[in-house]
């Protein structure tokens, strides 16, 4: 008898997984059929963009940019999410997940606002004079900010990851391609530092919203501290 691979998933993690998969399939089918572009409505756009809608603050967490994007996020969610959900409870885990996701978006938008202001001296392009001149690189940067929506559960997942590192720091993890197990208290901060370096570096061809990842982790850290949770010496 084949065991159900989802039998051991906790309730909230299971439902988050299902909703993410439904959104991904719907976006793919409807988009390729030319029926409805879900990215335009459900990805999160810079607040000054004509594509911005208030519900995108939540809906963007269920949108993904491709198969590998959703695959990595869902693997991380089902790997670390159930442990945190069982530790803090279903209701608090769900609240924690969305707080981290919203915090990640806020961090990314703050970075975008800084970039827009550094280019035009304002946080909005609506009042720019018609003769305002921009260098080609500046124009391209503004177009990227205003026309590209943020998608993915990564910010929320990074919050879950940092919670895991805080509550179970001595648990050892096997991460490819590292050939030896690494304790969470070393691996998780190292991963966050890497995201920060990649975000600050702004390397050519890198379209990943690294500051959203850092923002989700930072908010997750603050919430776990504010709620008074401490490290667990034993797994259960």
Secondary structure as GFF3:
##gff-version 3
##sequence-region A 1 236
A	DSSP	alpha_helix	11	32	.	.	.	ID=ss1
A	DSSP	alpha_helix	38	42	.	.	.	ID=ss2
A	DSSP	alpha_helix	56	59	.	.	.	ID=ss3
A	DSSP	three_ten_helix	60	62	.	.	.	ID=ss4
A	DSSP	alpha_helix	67	88	.	.	.	ID=ss5
A	DSSP	alpha_helix	90	120	.	.	.	ID=ss6
A	DSSP	alpha_helix	136	147	.	.	.	ID=ss7
A	DSSP	alpha_helix	154	167	.	.	.	ID=ss8
A	DSSP	beta_strand	172	173	.	.	.	ID=ss9
A	DSSP	beta_strand	182	183	.	.	.	ID=ss10
A	DSSP	alpha_helix	184	201	.	.	.	ID=ss11
A	DSSP	alpha_helix	210	226	.	.	.	ID=ss12
###
